[in-house]
Amino acid sequence: MFALKSLHLSRAYASRPNVIQYTSTNTTMDLRSLLGAMGGAGGMGGPPTDGPAIDNAETCYISSLALLKMLKHARAGVPMEVMGLMLGEFVDDYTVHVVDVFAMPQSGTGVSVEAVDPVFQTNMMEMLKQTGRPEMVVGWYHSHPGFGCWLSSTDINTQQSFEQLNPRAIAVVIDPIQSVPGKVVIDAFRLINPTMLMMGQEPRQTTSNIGHLNKPSIQSLIHGVNRHYYSIACGYRKTALEERMLQNLHKEVWTSGLVLKDFEHRDHDNEEAVKGMVKLAQEYTKRVKDEQELSKEELQVRHVGKQDPKRHLQESVEEVMANNISTMLASNIDSTAF
C-alpha cells in the first residue's frame, strides 16, 4: 500500500511541471498576440502597417490672379485680419491647384469659423458658375499683417471645420506687411491628426523625388508647426495667358504722354521742386567750403553715408525740365489737334 501511494505521488509531482509550463506558454502567446495587435495599430511592439499617407512633396500651386487678389485684399484690410475662400481642384496626390479666390465679409480683428457665411458662400459659388468658374473650394486664406505665417488656436479650429468637409483642405496665411516686390511672405498649412502622433506615426512620408521641404522659421516653430500642423510647399506656375496678363498689367501706352496734368498741380510741383533745389544748392555750397579746410584722410571719409547734394540737384533739375517740356508739348499738340 505504501508503495502504491508513493507511485501515485511521484506521478502527480512529475506531471505538475508540465501543466505549469503549458499554462505559461499560453500566457506568453496571448501577450505576443496582444502586443502584435497594438503594433499593427501603430503602437509599441511591432512595425506599423502600410497605409495611404500624405507625401511631403505635395505642392500648392497658386495662380497669379489668386495671388494678386489675396495681396490686394490683405493690404486693404491692414491692420485687421481678413479672410476668404480659395477655388481650385485637387489634381492628384501631389498637387493642389488654386485658380481663384474671393473675399468673405467679416468684422473684427480676428478670423474665426463664425466668419464663414454659408449663405454668402453658396450665392457666390452660384454666381461664379454662371461666369465660367465651376471649381470647388479647396481651402481658405487669411492674413497676418506684420506677424508672420502660422496658425493660431482660432485658425486651427477654423481649419478643422474645413477638413471635416474635405481632409485635403489647406489654409493659406499671407503677410501683406512683410511682403515686398519680388518676395511674397506666404505659406500653406494642414493639420496633423493627433491620433497619428499618439500611435507614433509620421504625418507625411517621402515617396517621390519631386518637391522639397521648407525650413520653418523660429516664430512658426514656437506657434506649433510640425506639432499641430505642417507646412506645404507653395508654387507659382504661370500659364502663357497669365504671363501675358502680368506683362500688360502696368503697361504704358504712347497716349499716356499726351495726358495733361492740372496746371495748378503742376505749378505747385514746380514750386516745391525749386525750394528743394535751393536747399540742395546751399548744402552743396557749404560742402565745398568745408572741403577746403579738411585733410586728405578726412576727405576720403567725408561723404560716406551722406547724401550727395550735387547729384540730387542735377536729378531734380532734369526731372523739372522734362516735366515742363512734356507739359508744354502736350498742350500745344492738344490745342492744335482739337
PEDA-V569952 format. One record per residue. N is the residue number from 1. SS is DSSP state (@ for helix, = for strand, . for the rest). PHI is phi in whole degrees, -180 to 180 (NA if undefined). PSI is psi in degrees with one decimal (* if undefined). Layout:
n & ss & phi & psi
N & SS & PHI & PSI
N & SS & PHI & PSI
This chain:
n & ss & phi & psi
1 & . & NA & -43.3
2 & @ & -64 & -35.4
3 & @ & -68 & -38.9
4 & @ & -66 & -42.6
5 & @ & -63 & -40.7
6 & @ & -64 & -36.6
7 & @ & -66 & -43.3
8 & @ & -64 & -41.6
9 & @ & -64 & -41.1
10 & @ & -65 & -38.7
11 & @ & -66 & -38.4
12 & @ & -66 & -46.3
13 & @ & -67 & -31.1
14 & @ & -70 & -33.4
15 & @ & -84 & -19.1
16 & @ & -67 & -42.2
17 & @ & -60 & -34.0
18 & @ & -64 & -38.3
19 & @ & -66 & -43.4
20 & @ & -65 & -41.3
21 & @ & -65 & -39.1
22 & @ & -67 & -39.6
23 & @ & -67 & -43.1
24 & @ & -66 & -33.3
25 & @ & -65 & -42.4
26 & @ & -63 & -41.3
27 & @ & -63 & -41.5
28 & @ & -63 & -40.7
29 & @ & -66 & -39.1
30 & @ & -65 & -41.4
31 & @ & -65 & -40.3
32 & @ & -65 & -42.0
33 & @ & -66 & -37.2
34 & @ & -66 & -44.9
35 & @ & -66 & -35.2
36 & @ & -65 & -38.4
37 & @ & -66 & -40.2
38 & @ & -66 & -39.1
39 & @ & -67 & -35.5
40 & @ & -66 & -27.1
41 & . & -84 & 0.4
42 & . & 103 & 4.7
43 & . & -91 & -156.8
44 & . & -84 & 155.8
45 & . & 112 & -25.6
46 & . & -161 & 168.6
47 & . & -71 & 147.1
48 & . & -72 & 154.5
49 & . & -77 & 153.6
50 & . & -76 & 138.9
51 & . & -158 & 169.8
52 & . & -66 & 129.2
53 & . & -132 & 151.9
54 & = & -76 & 137.0
55 & = & -89 & 143.6
56 & . & -77 & -3.1
57 & . & -88 & 4.5
58 & . & -64 & 131.6
59 & = & -126 & 138.9
60 & = & -101 & 109.3
61 & = & -92 & 118.3
62 & = & -106 & 127.0
63 & . & -72 & 162.6
64 & @ & -65 & -38.2
65 & @ & -63 & -45.2
66 & @ & -65 & -39.8
67 & @ & -67 & -42.0
68 & @ & -65 & -40.6
69 & @ & -68 & -37.7
70 & @ & -66 & -43.2
71 & @ & -65 & -42.4
72 & @ & -65 & -42.0
73 & @ & -67 & -41.8
74 & @ & -67 & -39.4
75 & @ & -73 & -29.7
76 & @ & -70 & -23.7
77 & . & -96 & 0.1
78 & . & -61 & 134.7
79 & . & -94 & 14.7
80 & . & -89 & 155.7
81 & . & -82 & 141.7
82 & . & -126 & 161.4
83 & = & -145 & 164.0
84 & = & -166 & 176.5
85 & = & -109 & 149.1
86 & = & -109 & 136.1
87 & = & -109 & 142.0
88 & = & 174 & -148.0
89 & = & -153 & 154.8
90 & = & -95 & 101.1
91 & = & -69 & -53.0
92 & = & -152 & -166.6
93 & . & -70 & -10.4
94 & . & -116 & -2.6
95 & = & -137 & 129.4
96 & = & -122 & 119.8
97 & = & -108 & 118.8
98 & = & -103 & 118.5
99 & = & -106 & -25.8
100 & = & -158 & 161.2
101 & = & -138 & 161.1
102 & = & -146 & 146.9
103 & = & -79 & 152.3
104 & . & -111 & 133.4
105 & . & -74 & 128.9
106 & . & -155 & 164.6
107 & . & -132 & 151.8
108 & . & 114 & 171.2
109 & . & -85 & -20.9
110 & . & -112 & 166.5
111 & . & -117 & 123.6
112 & . & -131 & 176.0
113 & @ & -68 & -23.7
114 & @ & -69 & -16.4
115 & @ & -74 & -16.9
116 & . & -80 & 108.8
117 & . & -91 & 110.5
118 & @ & -65 & -33.4
119 & @ & -68 & -45.4
120 & @ & -64 & -40.4
121 & @ & -63 & -44.2
122 & @ & -64 & -44.6
123 & @ & -65 & -39.2
124 & @ & -68 & -39.7
125 & @ & -65 & -39.4
126 & @ & -65 & -40.5
127 & @ & -69 & -34.6
128 & @ & -69 & -34.2
129 & @ & -65 & -33.2
130 & @ & -69 & -25.0
131 & . & -95 & 11.2
132 & . & 85 & 31.3
133 & . & -123 & 79.9
134 & . & -90 & 9.1
135 & . & -66 & 159.4
136 & = & -95 & 169.2
137 & = & -80 & 120.6
138 & = & -105 & -3.7
139 & = & 162 & -162.8
140 & = & -142 & 160.2
141 & = & -131 & 154.3
142 & = & -154 & 166.5
143 & = & -108 & 147.7
144 & . & -122 & 85.2
145 & . & -69 & 101.6
146 & . & 96 & -7.2
147 & . & -127 & 33.1
148 & . & 80 & 178.2
149 & . & -107 & 109.7
150 & . & -164 & 173.4
151 & . & -113 & 128.1
152 & . & -84 & 178.9
153 & @ & -64 & -37.1
154 & @ & -66 & -39.8
155 & @ & -65 & -36.1
156 & @ & -65 & -40.8
157 & @ & -64 & -39.4
158 & @ & -65 & -41.8
159 & @ & -66 & -33.6
160 & @ & -62 & -39.0
161 & @ & -66 & -34.6
162 & @ & -72 & -38.4
163 & @ & -73 & -19.8
164 & @ & -68 & -31.9
165 & @ & -80 & -39.1
166 & . & -146 & 116.9
167 & . & -63 & -20.1
168 & . & -97 & 10.6
169 & . & -64 & 145.3
170 & = & -121 & 156.8
171 & = & -120 & 119.5
172 & = & -103 & 131.5
173 & = & -117 & 130.6
174 & = & -128 & 140.5
175 & = & -113 & 104.0
176 & = & -75 & -18.0
177 & = & -80 & -45.4
178 & = & -80 & -12.7
179 & = & -75 & 133.4
180 & = & -127 & 163.9
181 & . & -57 & 123.6
182 & . & 96 & -11.1
183 & = & -147 & 107.5
184 & = & -100 & 124.5
185 & = & -84 & 100.7
186 & = & -147 & 150.1
187 & = & -156 & 153.2
188 & = & -119 & 142.5
189 & = & -135 & 158.3
190 & = & -147 & 145.4
191 & = & -74 & 154.1
192 & . & -97 & 131.1
193 & . & -66 & 121.1
194 & @ & -65 & -27.2
195 & @ & -67 & -31.8
196 & @ & -67 & -37.0
197 & @ & -68 & -37.4
198 & @ & -66 & -33.6
199 & . & -86 & -3.5
200 & . & 84 & 17.0
201 & . & -94 & 150.9
202 & . & -80 & 140.1
203 & . & -68 & -28.1
204 & = & -137 & 157.0
205 & = & -129 & 159.0
206 & . & -101 & 107.6
207 & . & -124 & 6.1
208 & . & -145 & 167.7
209 & . & -105 & 20.1
210 & . & -111 & 159.5
211 & . & 79 & 175.9
212 & . & -157 & 163.1
213 & . & -102 & 129.8
214 & . & -85 & 137.2
215 & . & -72 & 121.9
216 & . & -72 & 153.1
217 & . & -78 & 164.7
218 & @ & -64 & -35.7
219 & @ & -65 & -41.5
220 & @ & -72 & -32.9
221 & @ & -65 & -36.9
222 & @ & -64 & -35.0
223 & . & -92 & 16.0
224 & . & 101 & 14.0
225 & = & -69 & 143.6
226 & . & 67 & 4.7
227 & . & -116 & -48.3
228 & . & -107 & -23.1
229 & = & -155 & 161.7
230 & = & -125 & 159.5
231 & = & -93 & 145.0
232 & = & -115 & 136.5
233 & = & -65 & 141.9
234 & = & -111 & 136.2
235 & = & -125 & 159.1
236 & . & -132 & 62.2
237 & . & -74 & 127.6
238 & . & -111 & 141.4
239 & . & -87 & 172.2
240 & @ & -64 & -35.5
241 & @ & -69 & -37.9
242 & @ & -68 & -38.5
243 & @ & -62 & -40.3
244 & @ & -66 & -37.9
245 & @ & -65 & -42.2
246 & @ & -69 & -34.2
247 & @ & -67 & -31.2
248 & . & -94 & 7.4
249 & . & -68 & -50.0
250 & . & -118 & 35.0
251 & . & -79 & 131.6
252 & . & -96 & 144.2
253 & . & -105 & 166.7
254 & @ & -68 & -23.3
255 & @ & -74 & -16.3
256 & @ & -66 & -24.0
257 & @ & -74 & -16.6
258 & @ & -93 & -0.4
259 & . & -77 & 123.5
260 & . & -87 & 137.0
261 & . & -90 & 153.0
262 & . & -57 & 132.5
263 & @ & -64 & -30.5
264 & @ & -66 & -42.5
265 & @ & -65 & -38.4
266 & @ & -65 & -41.7
267 & @ & -63 & -39.8
268 & @ & -66 & -40.9
269 & @ & -65 & -40.3
270 & @ & -65 & -39.4
271 & @ & -65 & -43.6
272 & @ & -66 & -37.1
273 & @ & -66 & -39.8
274 & @ & -66 & -40.4
275 & @ & -62 & -41.1
276 & @ & -66 & -37.7
277 & @ & -67 & -36.4
278 & @ & -63 & -42.3
279 & @ & -65 & -41.5
280 & @ & -66 & -37.6
281 & @ & -65 & -38.7
282 & @ & -65 & -41.5
283 & @ & -65 & -38.9
284 & @ & -67 & -40.3
285 & @ & -63 & -41.2
286 & @ & -66 & -37.8
287 & @ & -67 & -39.9
288 & @ & -63 & -40.4
289 & @ & -67 & -38.1
290 & @ & -70 & -31.3
291 & @ & -67 & -23.9
292 & . & -71 & -20.4
293 & . & -104 & 0.0
294 & . & -100 & 155.0
295 & . & -83 & 176.1
296 & @ & -67 & -39.0
297 & @ & -65 & -39.3
298 & @ & -72 & -30.3
299 & @ & -69 & -29.3
300 & @ & -67 & -31.6
301 & . & -110 & 14.0
302 & . & -68 & -41.9
303 & . & -100 & 8.6
304 & . & -73 & 124.7
305 & . & 74 & 15.3
306 & . & -122 & 160.0
307 & . & -76 & 137.9
308 & . & -91 & 103.5
309 & @ & -66 & -30.4
310 & @ & -66 & -46.1
311 & @ & -67 & -42.2
312 & @ & -67 & -34.3
313 & @ & -65 & -41.0
314 & @ & -66 & -42.1
315 & @ & -65 & -39.3
316 & @ & -65 & -41.3
317 & @ & -64 & -44.3
318 & @ & -64 & -39.4
319 & @ & -66 & -43.3
320 & @ & -65 & -41.7
321 & @ & -65 & -42.4
322 & @ & -65 & -41.0
323 & @ & -66 & -42.7
324 & @ & -69 & -38.9
325 & @ & -65 & -43.9
326 & @ & -65 & -35.9
327 & @ & -66 & -44.7
328 & @ & -65 & -41.1
329 & @ & -66 & -43.2
330 & @ & -66 & -38.5
331 & @ & -67 & -37.9
332 & @ & -67 & -40.5
333 & @ & -66 & -42.0
334 & @ & -65 & -41.0
335 & @ & -67 & -33.0
336 & @ & -76 & -39.9
337 & @ & -77 & -35.2
338 & . & -112 & *
